[in-house]
């Protein structure tokens, strides 16, 4: 008895949009796929500016957001898989993010006081 192996070629991402509640990806095979933003907590907590700063990686097999250190694969999207990040990892990331944002806003306030 022999076993046949079927290779399935995954489509590639061609364009990405992030709304307040969805991640929307246009694929090379003509489909558009969307997933709830709740599946990707880092994107959910990102600013609109951070969400729009993405780039395709792996020739379109993945999407990367540098500022929030998020990577999402087309394979995972097509399979309907939400983020696999652990709660512990996400908590560490959100704590570091809050600290960074607090330092940034404190620095802006000091600059504004100096200019006043």
Buried (B, 14 or more C-beta within 10 A) or exposed (E): EEEEEEEEEBBBBBEBBBEEEBBEBBBEEEEEBEBEBEBBBBBBBBEEEBBEBBEBBEEBBBBBBEBBEBEBBBEBBBEEEBBEEEEEEBEEBEEEBEEEEEEEEEEEEEEEEEEE
